[in-house]
């Protein structure tokens, strides 16, 4: 069985690569460095774009939250105004303020219970089998 000399001895005894090969390796090294710089630049630009998109998303969410708060205040103001007007109308019809307030409060409780019941039925109707049956026209 033949004994193979160690790799270091094989490399020492090997002929040097041709000049063309060294030139090709040199060109490849330069091109790889150029490609690395281009990829780094692309990554930096992508990071800037992601940062800008995140900033815009946060800004958009902030604006949406502001509008939500303003809308909630407007709805609460309208609700209070309507209730005050209903109480004033009931008092104009001769009811005492206590009974008028109690009647409007009971009306609000009944509307809240009805809205709650509707919301629960909507959640129940959101199940996929029921939705498929509704789409196919089967109750």
C-alpha positions as CSV (number, residue, x, y, z in Angstrom):
1,X,0.0,0.0,0.0
2,X,1.4,3.4,-1.0
3,X,1.8,6.1,1.6
4,X,0.6,9.5,0.7
5,X,2.8,12.3,1.9
6,X,1.2,15.0,4.0
7,X,-0.6,17.8,2.3
8,X,2.0,20.4,3.2
9,X,4.7,18.4,1.3
10,X,2.3,18.0,-1.6
11,X,1.8,21.8,-1.8
12,X,5.6,22.4,-1.5
13,X,6.3,20.1,-4.4
14,X,3.4,21.4,-6.5
15,X,4.1,23.7,-9.4
16,X,2.8,27.3,-8.8
17,X,-0.4,28.1,-10.6
18,X,-0.2,29.8,-14.0
19,X,-0.1,33.6,-14.1
20,X,-3.5,33.6,-15.8
21,X,-5.1,31.8,-12.8
22,X,-3.6,34.3,-10.4
23,X,-4.9,37.2,-12.5
24,X,-8.3,35.6,-12.6
25,X,-8.3,35.1,-8.8
26,X,-7.2,38.7,-8.3
27,X,-10.1,39.9,-10.5
28,X,-12.5,37.7,-8.7
29,X,-11.3,39.1,-5.3
30,X,-11.8,42.7,-6.6
31,X,-15.3,41.9,-8.0
32,X,-16.3,40.2,-4.7
33,X,-15.2,43.3,-2.8
34,X,-17.3,45.4,-5.2
35,X,-20.3,43.1,-4.7
36,X,-19.9,43.2,-1.0
37,X,-19.9,47.0,-1.0
38,X,-23.0,47.0,-3.2
39,X,-24.8,44.5,-1.0
40,X,-23.9,46.6,2.1
41,X,-25.3,49.7,0.4
42,X,-28.5,47.9,-0.5
43,X,-28.8,46.7,3.1
44,X,-28.3,50.2,4.5
45,X,-30.9,51.7,2.1
46,X,-33.3,48.9,3.0
47,X,-32.8,49.6,6.7
48,X,-33.5,53.3,6.0
49,X,-36.7,52.4,4.1
50,X,-37.9,50.1,6.9
51,X,-37.2,52.8,9.5
52,X,-39.2,55.3,7.4
53,X,-42.1,52.8,7.0
54,X,-42.1,52.1,10.8
55,X,-42.2,55.9,11.5
56,X,-45.1,56.3,9.1
57,X,-47.0,53.4,10.6
58,X,-46.5,54.8,14.1
59,X,-47.6,58.3,12.9
60,X,-50.6,56.8,11.1
61,X,-51.6,54.9,14.3
62,X,-51.2,58.1,16.3
63,X,-53.5,60.0,14.0
64,X,-56.0,57.1,14.0
65,X,-56.0,57.1,17.8
66,X,-56.5,60.9,17.9
67,X,-59.5,60.5,15.6
68,X,-60.9,57.7,17.7
69,X,-60.7,59.8,20.9
70,X,-62.3,62.7,19.1
71,X,-65.1,60.5,17.8
72,X,-65.6,58.9,21.2
73,X,-65.9,62.4,22.8
74,X,-68.4,63.4,20.1
75,X,-70.5,60.3,20.5
76,X,-70.5,60.7,24.3
77,X,-71.5,64.4,23.9
78,X,-74.3,63.5,21.5
79,X,-75.5,60.7,23.8
80,X,-75.6,63.1,26.8
81,X,-77.3,65.8,24.7
82,X,-80.0,63.4,23.5
83,X,-80.6,62.1,27.0
84,X,-80.8,65.6,28.4
85,X,-83.3,66.6,25.7
86,X,-85.4,63.5,26.4
87,X,-85.4,64.2,30.2
88,X,-86.3,67.9,29.4
89,X,-89.1,66.7,27.1
90,X,-90.5,64.3,29.8
91,X,-90.3,67.1,32.4
92,X,-92.2,69.4,30.0
93,X,-94.9,66.8,29.8
94,X,-95.3,67.0,33.5
95,X,-93.1,64.2,34.9
96,X,-90.8,65.0,37.9
97,X,-87.1,65.1,37.1
98,X,-86.6,61.9,39.1
99,X,-89.1,59.8,37.2
100,X,-87.9,61.3,33.9
101,X,-84.3,60.4,34.6
102,X,-85.3,56.9,35.8
103,X,-87.3,56.4,32.6
104,X,-84.4,57.5,30.3
105,X,-82.0,55.3,32.3
106,X,-84.3,52.3,31.9
107,X,-84.5,53.1,28.1
108,X,-80.7,53.2,28.0
109,X,-80.4,49.9,29.9
110,X,-82.8,48.3,27.5
111,X,-80.9,49.6,24.4
112,X,-77.6,48.4,25.9
113,X,-79.1,44.9,26.6
114,X,-80.4,44.8,23.0
115,X,-77.0,45.8,21.6
116,X,-75.3,43.2,23.7
117,X,-77.7,40.5,22.5
118,X,-77.2,41.5,18.8
119,X,-73.4,41.5,19.3
120,X,-73.5,38.0,20.8
121,X,-75.7,36.7,17.9
122,X,-73.2,38.2,15.5
123,X,-70.3,36.3,17.2
124,X,-72.3,33.1,17.0
125,X,-73.1,33.7,13.3
126,X,-69.4,34.2,12.6
127,X,-68.7,30.5,12.9
128,X,-67.6,28.9,9.6
129,X,-70.2,26.2,9.3
130,X,-73.0,28.7,9.9
131,X,-71.5,31.1,7.4
132,X,-71.2,28.4,4.8
133,X,-74.8,27.4,5.3
134,X,-75.9,31.0,5.0
135,X,-73.9,31.5,1.8
136,X,-75.4,28.3,0.3
137,X,-78.9,29.6,1.2
138,X,-79.6,27.0,3.9
139,X,-80.6,28.4,7.3
